[in-house]
Amino acid sequence: MSFLFPEGTRALVTGASRGIGAATALALAEHGCDVVLNYRASAAKAETVAEQIRALGRKALLVQADVGDEAQVIAMFKRIRTEWGPIQVAVLNSGVTADGHLAAMSSAKWQEVIGTNLTGSFLTAREATKQMYASGGSLVLIASTSGIAGRAGQANYAASKGGVISLAKTLSYEVAPRGIRVNVVAPGFIATDMVKKVPPAQLKEALQVIPLGRTGTPAEVAQAAVFMASPAASYITGKVLTVDGGMIPN
């Protein structure tokens, strides 16, 4: 069997209990990785993903942590190093929404989204790169087309994901001399729980400006993330790959 990664590569996926995170964890396992599954609350769903990974003949380690909490993130990476050794791949996927127009948005909604999406990406990227310093590695941060083009009612989310993109681009310069690559995958409208909350009229309007005329699937985003993380993308760093059916012009 041909894998994209050396067999037994140690990978971490945050927010891995469902949606894009779960699909990415499975895709990494299918391509030779043992996978650490981070989750915040859905232990049963994370265990279901772990069972699927083990059925593929790969190892799975479940670690509960809120990525927006510095102490929990540090403890998570300490446990990974102790039980498995340093990670070589990280896909930073954790994200939340709390939509609303800016004029009516509470500071609590702002902080909730920034805290998980942007601060969480900073904390996990910081600890991941520390573990990769000695022998190199690859990070993929999951952003959003909202962070590129903006979207009404998502000031907090768009700001957080735009920040993730800038964070990744800056980090790519800092860690390239250590053999670490940092890239971004920016999904558009993907058939996840998050998109299911979008009002039908708004989703219909969005589909009209997607050249492929449909929403994407978590598996389609996962394949893009796995490629960017893998040795197949060894000369790519500091880049943003949109997975959006053509919605955002190049």
Phi, psi and omega per residue, in radians:
M1 nan 2.393 -3.116
S2 -1.692 2.215 3.139
F3 -1.969 2.676 3.024
L4 -1.319 -0.471 -3.108
F5 -1.977 2.665 2.936
P6 -0.982 2.354 -3.060
E7 -1.032 2.312 -3.131
G8 1.571 0.122 3.039
T9 -0.987 2.354 -3.093
R10 -1.597 2.053 -3.085
A11 -2.142 2.561 3.048
L12 -2.038 2.376 2.989
V13 -2.194 2.145 3.069
T14 -1.572 2.629 -3.074
G15 1.074 0.793 -2.936
A16 -1.659 0.134 -3.043
S17 -1.468 -0.236 -3.088
R18 -2.818 3.008 3.002
G19 0.982 -2.383 -3.086
I20 -1.093 -0.671 -3.141
G21 -1.097 -0.794 3.127
A22 -1.126 -0.758 3.139
A23 -1.103 -0.666 3.131
T24 -1.198 -0.724 3.110
A25 -1.045 -0.754 3.123
L26 -1.159 -0.719 -3.136
A27 -1.146 -0.670 3.070
L28 -1.087 -0.754 3.111
A29 -1.091 -0.711 3.119
E30 -1.087 -0.419 -3.128
H31 -1.839 0.404 2.935
G32 1.808 -0.005 -3.072
C33 -1.584 2.550 2.811
D34 -1.543 2.447 -2.898
V35 -2.194 2.252 2.951
V36 -1.541 2.155 -3.123
L37 -1.796 1.902 3.044
N38 -1.567 2.430 3.053
Y39 -2.555 2.768 3.128
R40 -1.735 -0.769 -3.027
A41 -2.345 -0.482 -2.967
S42 -1.608 1.268 -3.101
A43 -1.080 -0.728 -3.112
A44 -1.122 -0.735 3.122
K45 -1.167 -0.677 3.106
A46 -1.124 -0.679 3.114
E47 -1.148 -0.611 3.077
T48 -1.071 -0.750 3.092
V49 -1.126 -0.718 3.129
A50 -1.061 -0.714 3.118
E51 -1.101 -0.661 3.117
Q52 -1.173 -0.657 3.113
I53 -1.150 -0.773 3.139
R54 -1.138 -0.550 3.097
A55 -1.148 -0.369 3.090
L56 -1.492 -0.036 -3.137
G57 1.550 0.209 3.141
R58 -1.889 2.865 3.112
K59 -1.569 2.617 3.081
A60 -2.378 2.395 3.102
L61 -2.213 2.162 3.129
L62 -1.658 2.289 3.108
V63 -2.373 2.048 3.095
Q64 -1.465 2.275 3.082
A65 -2.916 2.467 2.979
D66 -1.514 2.002 -3.028
V67 -1.169 -0.271 3.096
G68 -1.478 -0.041 -3.113
D69 -1.868 1.967 -3.019
E70 -1.021 -0.776 -3.111
A71 -1.098 -0.706 3.130
Q72 -1.176 -0.659 3.122
V73 -1.153 -0.787 3.120
I74 -1.069 -0.744 3.117
A75 -1.115 -0.663 3.124
M76 -1.076 -0.821 -3.113
F77 -1.225 -0.556 3.061
K78 -1.118 -0.745 3.128
R79 -1.126 -0.735 3.135
I80 -1.042 -0.833 -3.126
R81 -1.086 -0.704 -3.103
T82 -1.170 -0.758 -3.028
E83 -1.532 -0.555 -3.050
W84 -2.144 -0.436 -2.944
G85 1.769 3.013 -3.063
P86 -1.120 2.509 3.113
I87 -1.305 2.732 3.130
Q88 -2.018 -0.316 -3.141
V89 -2.410 2.442 3.044
A90 -2.422 2.250 3.012
V91 -1.990 1.955 -3.016
L92 -1.692 1.739 -2.919
N93 -1.985 -0.277 -3.029
S94 -0.968 2.339 3.123
G95 -2.863 2.632 3.096
V96 -2.357 2.838 3.004
T97 -2.195 2.698 3.006
A98 -2.685 1.278 -2.938
D99 -1.229 2.735 3.087
G100 2.852 2.655 3.136
H101 -1.189 2.550 -2.996
L102 -0.983 -0.709 -3.078
A103 -1.097 -0.424 -3.117
A104 -1.941 0.135 -3.060
M105 -1.424 2.283 3.088
S106 -1.379 2.720 3.082
S107 -1.129 -0.486 3.111
A108 -1.128 -0.745 3.103
K109 -1.127 -0.710 3.111
W110 -1.056 -0.895 -3.069
Q111 -1.148 -0.623 3.131
E112 -1.027 -0.820 -3.078
V113 -1.296 -0.788 3.106
I114 -1.078 -0.697 -3.087
G115 -1.093 -0.768 3.127
T116 -1.383 -0.884 -2.970
N117 -1.312 -0.767 -3.074
L118 -1.683 -0.943 3.105
T119 -1.097 -0.667 3.088
G120 -1.076 -0.694 3.098
S121 -1.160 -0.712 3.084
F122 -1.042 -0.858 -3.082
L123 -1.126 -0.802 -3.107
T124 -1.239 -0.649 3.093
A125 -1.146 -0.693 3.117
R126 -1.054 -0.869 -3.103
E127 -1.229 -0.598 3.114
A128 -1.139 -0.775 -3.116
T129 -1.150 -0.576 3.079
K130 -1.025 -0.710 -3.123
Q131 -1.289 -0.329 -3.108
M132 -1.670 -0.125 -3.027
Y133 -0.963 -0.709 -3.012
A134 -1.269 -0.638 -3.001
S135 -2.307 0.182 3.094
G136 1.488 3.087 3.137
G137 2.898 -2.908 -3.068
S138 -2.553 2.329 3.047
L139 -2.051 2.443 2.979
V140 -2.201 2.137 3.098
L141 -1.771 2.312 3.126
I142 -1.593 2.026 3.131
A143 -1.861 -2.332 -3.131
S144 -2.961 2.665 3.018
T145 -1.105 -0.395 3.051
S146 -1.069 -0.539 3.122
G147 -1.345 -0.187 3.104
I148 -1.746 -0.846 -3.008
A149 -1.902 -0.183 -3.049
G150 1.325 2.842 3.067
R151 -2.773 2.299 -3.120
A152 -0.974 2.376 3.132
G153 1.491 0.061 -3.105
Q154 -2.260 0.706 -3.115
A155 -0.989 -0.788 -3.127
N156 -1.186 -0.783 -3.118
Y157 -1.154 -0.808 -3.136
A158 -1.095 -0.726 3.110
A159 -1.099 -0.723 -3.133
S160 -1.138 -0.745 -3.086
K161 -1.338 -0.557 2.989
G162 -1.108 -0.665 3.069
G163 -1.127 -0.664 3.087
V164 -1.053 -0.738 3.134
I165 -1.098 -0.813 3.134
S166 -1.141 -0.670 3.074
L167 -1.015 -0.836 -3.103
A168 -1.125 -0.746 -3.133
K169 -1.104 -0.731 3.113
T170 -1.150 -0.802 -3.129
L171 -1.083 -0.592 -3.121
S172 -1.044 -0.626 3.083
Y173 -1.208 -0.705 -3.039
E174 -1.197 -0.621 -2.995
V175 -1.846 -0.081 3.117
A176 -0.985 -0.696 3.117
P177 -1.082 -0.316 3.115
R178 -1.682 0.178 3.111
G179 1.330 0.461 -3.141
I180 -1.941 2.253 3.084
R181 -1.789 2.544 -3.141
V182 -2.360 2.097 -3.138
N183 -2.345 2.990 -3.104
V184 -2.244 2.418 2.920
V185 -1.971 2.215 -3.081
A186 -2.039 1.697 3.126
P187 -1.277 2.674 2.970
G188 -1.674 -2.247 3.130
F189 -1.445 1.889 -3.094
I190 -2.032 2.498 -3.079
A191 -1.298 1.322 3.089
T192 -2.109 3.061 3.098
D193 -1.023 -0.595 -3.119
M194 -1.117 -0.779 -3.115
V195 -1.286 -0.482 3.096
K196 -1.094 -0.339 3.120
K197 -1.432 -0.202 -3.130
V198 -1.208 2.295 3.118
P199 -0.978 2.435 -3.085
P200 -0.912 -0.706 -3.130
A201 -1.122 -0.690 3.124
Q202 -1.193 -0.700 3.122
L203 -1.152 -0.715 3.105
K204 -1.054 -0.718 3.107
E205 -1.110 -0.716 3.136
A206 -1.124 -0.721 -3.121
L207 -1.081 -0.459 -3.138
Q208 -1.225 -0.351 3.139
V209 -1.889 0.179 3.045
I210 -1.736 1.956 -3.092
P211 -0.916 -0.628 3.125
L212 -1.361 -0.178 2.974
G213 1.247 0.403 -3.130
R214 -2.717 2.903 2.967
T215 -1.376 2.769 3.070
G216 -1.535 3.092 3.111
T217 -1.986 2.689 3.057
P218 -0.961 -0.638 -3.140
A219 -1.101 -0.613 3.132
E220 -1.187 -0.662 3.062
V221 -1.194 -0.715 -3.129
A222 -1.029 -0.741 -3.132
Q223 -1.105 -0.662 3.092
A224 -1.146 -0.758 -3.141
A225 -1.121 -0.727 -3.140
V226 -1.128 -0.738 3.103
F227 -1.055 -0.848 -3.092
M228 -1.124 -0.524 3.128
A229 -1.374 -0.371 -2.924
S230 -1.551 2.897 3.055
P231 -1.061 -0.294 3.085
A232 -1.124 -0.358 3.117
A233 -1.930 0.618 -2.973
S234 -1.119 -0.319 3.135
Y235 -1.931 0.426 3.126
I236 -2.084 2.142 3.035
T237 -2.673 2.631 3.135
G238 1.266 0.369 -3.049
K239 -1.968 2.761 3.101
V240 -2.045 2.112 3.106
L241 -1.860 2.001 3.102
T242 -1.500 2.394 3.104
V243 -2.159 1.526 -2.888
D244 -2.532 0.252 3.136
G245 1.177 0.304 3.134
G246 1.587 0.174 -3.043
M247 -1.128 -0.717 -3.113
I248 -1.672 2.082 3.118
P249 -1.089 2.565 3.085
N250 -1.248 nan nan
